[in-house]
Amino acid sequence: MYRRILANLAVILSLGTMSASQAANVSTQALDMATLGSPAGPGTTLSIKYDFFVGGLKLGNIDLSAAWTDQSYTVRSDIRTDGLAETLFQGRYKINSHGEMDGKRVAPRQFVIDTKTVEDEQFVDLKFDGRMPTELEAIPAYSFPYPVPDALKQETVDPLSAFMYLIMGSSIAPEAPCGQALPIFDGKRRYDFKVKHVKNISIRSGKTHGYRGPGYLCTLQYTRLAGFKPRKKGATPFPVVKAQLARIEDGKYLVPVRLTIETEFGAIVGTATEVRFGQSSQG
């Protein structure tokens, strides 16, 4: 049961490169951060800490950090199991991505995952030219029983760059203030998170992230496009994710402060416990 829950959590975070067993049993090897670089010059920083619960039980902690300038960005994610999940699975992994910025357009350059589980090890280094993936290194090598057509890889972002895509409002429009879709390719699979605005809301922080102000209630629908094993007839589709997005600086940035997904095991709820914006003089 908890393997399924953790796999669902991984999908919520767009971490489609991980199988259910990997999501449940991960300890992280060291990443060479120098290979990913950091934005050069003055820019903006954002750090968010989330706590995730299911059925009232602690599931895990997620730390996301991003830094960007007018020309480039870096995003890092640190995910750790906690509570009962920690007792059962002792999971942790780190994922890193960097790329270029052009206005609100996000153009990924490199996406790296390096994991070690009780079942196997996997290293993935996916490179982009800014518009589509160009090079993939996977150790052990990936098999591709369900290859993704090149046409579907065009104008995609990696899973962590999708986070930048969301907060920068890369696909927002007057009729779609939350954005329209997050087009993701993780090296093996192609999927979208289709975003839909439900209503404008007023967000109250309570004892959590400290943000009080206007926001949006949106839904994110995980949609498999290519690279997946065909679903069995009658299989339950992935449920819709409800997201509360804080409108920072009058909507200049959209920051998810609460995520909710209803599952057969209860609601998985992720709440931002800390949201920090800052300015950096050097990346």
PyMOL commands that set and color helices and strands:
alter all, ss='L'
color gray80, all
select helices_A, chain A and resi 2-12+20-24+33-35+83-89+150-153+161-167
alter helices_A, ss='H'
color red, helices_A
select strands_A, chain A and resi 26-28+43-54+57-68+72-81+92-102+105-117+121-128+133-139+181-185+190-203+213-226+241-248+253-263+266-280
alter strands_A, ss='S'
color yellow, strands_A
deselect
rebuild
show_as cartoon
